[in-house]
Amino acid sequence: MTMVNGYEQSDREEKIDILNLESLEGRAKEIIPTGGFGYIVGGSEDEWTLKKNRDAFHHRQIAPKALSGMENPDLSTNVFGIPLKTPVMMAPTAAQGLAHSQGEKDTAKGVAAVGGLMAQSTYSSTSIADTAAAADGAPQFFQLYMSKDWSFNESLLDEAKEAGVKAIILTVDATVDGYREADIINDFAFPIPMANLTKFSEGDGQGKGIEEIYASAAQNIKPEDVRRIAEYTDLPVIVKGIQTPEDAIRAIDAGAAGIYVSNHGGRQLNGGPASFDVLESISKAVNGQVPIIFDSGVRRGSDVFKALASGADLVAFGRPVIYGLALGGAQGVQAVFDHIDHELEIVMQLAGTKTIEDVKKTHLLDIKY
């Protein structure tokens, strides 16, 4: 363990065995300190939406396909002009130093090792440049929590572009923080400095509570902000936190180059729908105008398959990767991706789908039990 400001960080760098991704949570809880673990795992209020994110995948089923005459499914894909070896990507997840001393740098290494795509968070423990450098040329996106201070936004966007990120993810569903009771019970404040927050005059983000961090964030995010960021960076802007067809079209009309369907893993608006339950209606409204990224509740290869078959082009997850990071560093992250990719290969074979494009054309069943 590495001790920073009284907080114990894992420094494990080792291969890990995985039975399933759900089992990693309990193992990680034994390593990550209580306050940090509560922040990572928790949802808002009574966590109804967080739970429904998992349940929703049972609302649709995959028809097995016999005599398909195919083998060796191919997980490779190309999204936003980026060739990838897997359709599963790392969601932008804050403060990964809570799980491991190397934080986002080890995550970047693990994702790069599987030929995947990583999204950095504004609230990362490591800087944009250091996280990008750790990936050694592998593709990354940068996720922006807009600040009320536009000059601060510009400085982050400048750094992201200099680091070579391929797109900007603008998060729009976190203008205030969800009411997360675990953080209140634990009186949680970030013990690890947030590298990008050193630009705030108050300091480095260390010791700040959740509400204090969000107090600096912009609440009045408007459609014109999408175009403003796109014009400033000359990069694709993906709008994250979309849960309705109407908001998807509004974002595209504002210049969005991608739609990110997400309810923030159940961490924001409790009582809102499971992301998977709204994915297909949003996909139909988007109608192929721009790529769609999906997250919230993904734990199985079959979840990935169902999301792709319901309109997603990329499927993201966060918490299982953070658990793998705590348990094994970069090798743990790689193991998490390898495992879900292996599950996806099995599902693709049994469903008679050779390629990711075949998966996207699959018709899921709606059978009520």
Secondary structure, DSSP 8 states (H G I E B T S, - for coil): -EEETTEEE---------S-GGGHHHHHHTTS-HHHHHHHH--STT-HHHHHHHHGGGGSB-----S----S----EEETTEEES-SEEE---S-GGGT-TTHHHHHHHHHHHTT--EEEETT-SS-HHHHHHHTTT--EEEEE--BS-HHHHHHHHHHHHHHT-S-EEEE-S-SS----HHHHHTT-B--S--GGGGGSTT-SSTT-BHHHHHHTB-S---HHHHHHHHHHH-S-EEEEEE-SHHHHHHHHHTT-SEEEE--GGGTS-TTS--HHHHHHHHHHHHTTSS-EEE-SS--SHHHHHHHHHTT-SEEEE-HHHHHHHHHHHHHHHHHHHHHHHHHHHHHHHHTT--SHHHHHT---B----
